[in-house]
């Protein structure tokens, strides 16, 4: 579930072609104060990170911290459909290892 504030943030950042330190702070404080709670939000932010030419390091650090602290435990419709006896299933997003 992507809220209109997050969608507006993504559009602004994509038009600017960069994610600034201020953008990250605004995202944390005003748009996602409880962190990433839905798969769609995580997918949007990951796509956004890959589509801009520059992103402040705090953005990548924040995304990784969300995964490390369980903030990115996301609802998975694919798992929910496959789990007949389960009313809901979750998948944790692990941080990707950096290339050496």
C-alpha positions in Angstrom: 0.0 0.0 0.0 1.8 3.1 -1.2 0.4 6.3 0.3 0.1 9.5 -1.6 2.9 11.2 0.4 5.4 8.5 -0.6 4.3 8.6 -4.2 4.8 12.4 -4.2 8.2 12.0 -2.6 9.2 9.4 -5.2 8.0 11.7 -8.1 9.9 14.7 -6.7 13.1 12.7 -6.2 12.9 11.1 -9.6 12.4 14.5 -11.3 15.4 15.8 -9.4 17.5 12.8 -10.3 19.0 12.6 -6.9 18.2 11.8 -3.2 19.6 14.3 -0.9 20.3 14.1 2.8 17.3 16.3 3.4 15.1 14.0 1.3 16.2 11.1 3.5 15.4 13.0 6.7 12.0 14.0 5.4 11.3 10.4 4.4 12.2 9.2 7.9 10.4 11.9 9.8 7.3 12.7 7.8 6.6 10.0 5.3 7.6 6.7 6.8 8.1 7.4 10.6 7.4 3.8 11.4 9.8 2.5 8.8 9.0 0.3 5.8 6.0 -1.8 6.5 4.7 -2.9 3.1 6.4 -4.7 0.3 5.2 -2.1 -2.2 6.9 0.6 -0.3 10.2 -1.3 -0.3 9.9 -2.1 -4.0 9.3 1.6 -4.8 12.2 2.8 -2.7 14.6 0.2 -4.1 13.5 1.1 -7.7 13.9 4.8 -6.8 17.5 4.2 -5.5 18.4 2.5 -8.8 16.8 5.1 -11.0 18.4 8.2 -9.7 21.9 9.3 -10.7 23.0 10.2 -7.1 21.7 9.2 -3.7 23.1 10.4 -0.4 24.7 7.5 1.5 22.2 7.9 4.3 19.5 6.6 2.0 21.3 3.3 1.4 22.3 3.1 5.0 18.7 3.6 6.1 17.4 0.9 3.7 19.9 -1.5 5.0 19.1 -0.7 8.6 15.4 -1.3 7.9 16.3 -4.8 6.8 18.7 -5.4 9.7 16.2 -4.3 12.3 13.2 -6.2 11.0 11.6 -3.1 9.8 11.3 -4.6 6.3 9.3 -7.6 7.3 6.9 -7.4 4.4 3.7 -9.0 3.5 4.2 -11.4 0.6 1.0 -12.0 -1.5 2.8 -14.9 -3.3 3.5 -16.6 0.1 -0.1 -15.8 1.3 -1.6 -17.5 -1.8 0.7 -20.5 -1.4 0.0 -20.9 2.3 -3.4 -22.6 2.5 -3.5 -23.1 6.3 -2.0 -19.7 7.1 -4.0 -16.5 7.2 -0.9 -14.5 6.6 2.7 -15.1 5.8 5.7 -12.8 5.9 9.1 -12.7 4.3 12.1 -10.8 5.7 14.3 -8.9 3.4 17.9 -9.5 4.1 20.6 -7.0 3.2 22.5 -7.9 0.1 26.2 -8.6 0.6 28.5 -6.0 -0.9 31.0 -7.1 -3.5 34.5 -7.4 -2.2 
